[in-house]
Amino acid sequence: MITAHCERTSITDQARDTARVNIKLTEWTTCGGCAAKWGASPLDGLVKALAGSADHALLVGLAPFDDAAVYRLSADTAMVSTTDFFPPLVDDPSDFGAIAAANACSDVFAMGGRVVLALNISAFPERLPVEVVGAILSAAAAVVAEAGGVVAGGHTIRSEEPIFGLAVQGLVHPDRVWTKAGARAGDTLVLSKPIGTGILLAGGGDDDKTAAIARMRTLNRHAAEALSGLAEAPHAVTDVTGFGLLGHAWEMAERSGATLRVDTGALPLYAGALAAAEAGVRTGGDPRNRTHLDGHVVSSAPAALEALAFDPQTSGGLLAALTPAAARDPRLVEAGFVPVGEVVDGPASVHLA
């Protein structure tokens, strides 16, 4: 098992200090982070119903949907557009804002783009102290700046349950867009962050939670830049969020028409996540993810590791399919990527062992 370590980031100490107010955000919500997402099964039907004829400039839209939309602006520039928001999954306001921003920016990085602009999406109880809201917004702005962009505004409404996220816009060359499609037999699967955020935050120890939160605050920018620097572009890329590692692996398998084999013995896990899973800790997203993936995932893994692979993630890493040579590139290792499986010939499915 590979465990996560607390990482130093360039987010200013000042941004974190503004968050040290006497409040626990998780007491204001019933379900937090990407575990609050609708199940993939009803969403899949709605998205397919909405997908219709598209502008030829829409390079990536709803048919099929991906991590973000991509719209061609010129021969050498396309806009990447995404939005992501959720209720608090951590107590500290600064952590919540930073994680929400890193999670929203991740979709742009997963498409091969660079972040340029973001707008806040906010819904807060009127009785929530204004300094708490300020800490959330300040931490998010610092992360967006670290991503290379700027927060230029947003919209806030009243809500009994706090909700925060961002609409993020990025830029990418139209010929260098990454999607979930294109994984090829013989590819190596690599993952840039550990898994287990949902289970760990629901039932892990305080020190392990602190280490995981630090990693969740960390952007996928460095990981995306490492992929961009490869001699051969990645064949398929996605980020791992609310549908869990297996849900996003299935999307890659389905789009690519291939079988993905995931080795649980190679999976990087947050420290304490396995112990929590073995103790029976689960989140509400677990049964939704299992229902959606019924018939698409074949598992012979131990129950706890299987649960971690189904576990909804928030601000998870990038999952990429690369040639074996590219997967060994030292830049990927330095960026945190770990080989976790392979792509083989076969019907679209995910095999977990």
Solvent accessible surface area in square Angstrom, and as a share of the most:
residue,aa,sasa,rsa
1,M,126,0.56
2,I,84,0.43
3,T,47,0.27
4,A,9,0.07
5,H,133,0.59
6,C,88,0.53
7,E,70,0.31
8,R,236,0.86
9,T,42,0.24
10,S,83,0.54
11,I,13,0.07
12,T,79,0.46
13,D,110,0.57
14,Q,140,0.62
15,A,6,0.05
16,R,75,0.27
17,D,94,0.49
18,T,60,0.35
19,A,0,0.00
20,R,135,0.49
21,V,43,0.25
22,N,163,0.84
23,I,31,0.16
24,K,114,0.48
25,L,0,0.00
26,T,51,0.30
27,E,134,0.60
28,W,57,0.20
29,T,24,0.14
30,T,133,0.77
31,C,47,0.28
32,G,17,0.17
33,G,0,0.00
34,C,2,0.01
35,A,15,0.11
36,A,39,0.30
37,K,68,0.29
38,W,155,0.54
39,G,10,0.10
40,A,5,0.04
41,S,50,0.32
42,P,65,0.41
43,L,57,0.28
44,D,38,0.20
45,G,42,0.40
46,L,89,0.45
47,V,27,0.16
48,K,132,0.56
49,A,85,0.66
50,L,130,0.65
51,A,31,0.24
52,G,56,0.54
53,S,126,0.81
54,A,62,0.48
55,D,81,0.42
56,H,182,0.81
57,A,23,0.18
58,L,60,0.30
59,L,60,0.30
60,V,16,0.09
61,G,17,0.17
62,L,78,0.39
63,A,79,0.61
64,P,86,0.54
65,F,49,0.20
66,D,23,0.12
67,D,20,0.10
68,A,9,0.07
69,A,39,0.30
70,V,0,0.00
71,Y,77,0.29
72,R,92,0.33
73,L,100,0.50
74,S,50,0.32
75,A,88,0.68
76,D,88,0.46
77,T,39,0.23
78,A,0,0.00
79,M,65,0.29
80,V,0,0.00
81,S,35,0.23
82,T,16,0.09
83,T,74,0.43
84,D,31,0.16
85,F,103,0.43
86,F,7,0.03
87,P,15,0.09
88,P,1,0.00
89,L,26,0.13
90,V,6,0.04
91,D,52,0.27
92,D,24,0.12
93,P,1,0.01
94,S,0,0.00
95,D,11,0.06
96,F,0,0.00
97,G,0,0.00
98,A,0,0.00
99,I,0,0.00
100,A,1,0.01
101,A,0,0.00
102,A,2,0.01
103,N,1,0.00
104,A,0,0.00
105,C,0,0.00
106,S,1,0.00
107,D,14,0.07
108,V,0,0.00
109,F,6,0.02
110,A,0,0.00
111,M,0,0.00
112,G,20,0.19
113,G,9,0.08
114,R,145,0.53
115,V,2,0.01
116,V,44,0.25
117,L,62,0.31
118,A,0,0.00
119,L,71,0.35
120,N,23,0.12
121,I,54,0.27
122,S,4,0.03
123,A,8,0.06
124,F,10,0.04
125,P,4,0.02
126,E,137,0.62
127,R,154,0.56
128,L,9,0.05
129,P,52,0.32
130,V,121,0.70
131,E,96,0.43
132,V,0,0.00
133,V,28,0.16
134,G,36,0.35
135,A,1,0.01
136,I,0,0.00
137,L,57,0.28
138,S,45,0.29
139,A,0,0.00
140,A,0,0.00
141,A,42,0.33
142,A,25,0.20
143,V,0,0.00
144,V,0,0.00
145,A,64,0.49
146,E,56,0.25
147,A,3,0.02
148,G,46,0.44
149,G,12,0.11
150,V,88,0.51
151,V,36,0.20
152,A,67,0.52
153,G,36,0.35
154,G,48,0.46
155,H,133,0.59
156,T,84,0.49
157,I,97,0.49
158,R,180,0.66
159,S,27,0.18
160,E,130,0.58
161,E,48,0.22
162,P,0,0.00
163,I,49,0.25
164,F,0,0.00
165,G,0,0.00
166,L,0,0.00
167,A,20,0.15
168,V,0,0.00
169,Q,35,0.16
170,G,0,0.00
171,L,47,0.23
172,V,14,0.08
173,H,46,0.21
174,P,14,0.09
175,D,119,0.62
176,R,162,0.59
177,V,33,0.19
178,W,21,0.07
179,T,39,0.23
180,K,5,0.02
181,A,41,0.32
182,G,35,0.33
183,A,6,0.05
184,R,137,0.50
185,A,50,0.39
186,G,49,0.47
187,D,5,0.03
188,T,24,0.14
189,L,0,0.00
190,V,1,0.01
191,L,1,0.00
192,S,3,0.02
193,K,7,0.03
194,P,7,0.04
195,I,2,0.01
196,G,0,0.00
197,T,2,0.01
198,G,15,0.14
199,I,1,0.01
200,L,0,0.00
201,L,30,0.15
202,A,63,0.49
203,G,37,0.35
204,G,17,0.16
205,G,42,0.40
206,D,113,0.59
207,D,123,0.64
208,D,43,0.22
209,K,54,0.23
210,T,86,0.50
211,A,21,0.16
212,A,1,0.00
213,I,27,0.14
214,A,16,0.12
215,R,28,0.10
216,M,0,0.00
217,R,7,0.03
218,T,30,0.17
219,L,16,0.08
220,N,5,0.02
221,R,89,0.32
222,H,94,0.42
223,A,5,0.04
224,A,6,0.04
225,E,90,0.40
226,A,8,0.06
227,L,0,0.00
228,S,72,0.46
229,G,35,0.34
230,L,15,0.08
231,A,116,0.90
232,E,78,0.35
233,A,63,0.49
234,P,11,0.07
235,H,26,0.11
236,A,1,0.00
237,V,0,0.00
238,T,0,0.00
239,D,1,0.01
240,V,1,0.01
241,T,10,0.06
242,G,4,0.04
243,F,22,0.09
244,G,0,0.00
245,L,1,0.01
246,L,0,0.00
247,G,2,0.02
248,H,7,0.03
249,A,0,0.00
250,W,18,0.06
251,E,10,0.05
252,M,0,0.00
253,A,0,0.00
254,E,82,0.37
255,R,44,0.16
256,S,27,0.18
257,G,52,0.50
258,A,6,0.05
259,T,5,0.03
260,L,0,0.00
261,R,115,0.42
262,V,5,0.03
263,D,71,0.37
264,T,9,0.05
265,G,62,0.59
266,A,28,0.22
267,L,2,0.01
268,P,4,0.02
269,L,4,0.02
270,Y,2,0.01
271,A,26,0.20
272,G,20,0.19
273,A,0,0.00
274,L,42,0.21
275,A,65,0.51
276,A,7,0.05
277,A,1,0.01
278,E,120,0.54
279,A,85,0.66
280,G,48,0.46
281,V,34,0.20
282,R,90,0.33
283,T,25,0.15
284,G,43,0.41
285,G,3,0.03
286,D,13,0.07
287,P,78,0.49
288,R,90,0.33
289,N,6,0.03
290,R,75,0.27
291,T,98,0.57
292,H,37,0.17
293,L,4,0.02
294,D,116,0.60
295,G,74,0.72
296,H,60,0.27
297,V,26,0.15
298,V,90,0.52
299,S,42,0.27
300,S,92,0.60
301,A,14,0.11
302,P,84,0.53
303,A,75,0.58
304,A,12,0.09
305,L,29,0.14
306,E,35,0.16
307,A,0,0.00
308,L,0,0.00
309,A,0,0.00
310,F,12,0.05
311,D,2,0.01
312,P,3,0.02
313,Q,1,0.00
314,T,4,0.03
315,S,2,0.01
316,G,3,0.03
317,G,1,0.01
318,L,0,0.00
319,L,2,0.01
320,A,0,0.00
321,A,0,0.00
322,L,1,0.01
323,T,32,0.18
324,P,62,0.39
325,A,67,0.52
326,A,13,0.10
327,A,10,0.07
328,R,168,0.61
329,D,26,0.13
330,P,104,0.66
331,R,118,0.43
332,L,1,0.01
333,V,98,0.56
334,E,122,0.55
335,A,14,0.11
336,G,26,0.25
337,F,9,0.04
338,V,28,0.16
339,P,73,0.46
340,V,1,0.01
341,G,18,0.18
342,E,76,0.34
343,V,1,0.00
344,V,28,0.16
345,D,123,0.64
346,G,34,0.33
347,P,112,0.70
348,A,35,0.27
349,S,13,0.09
350,V,0,0.00
351,H,69,0.31
352,L,3,0.01
353,A,68,0.53
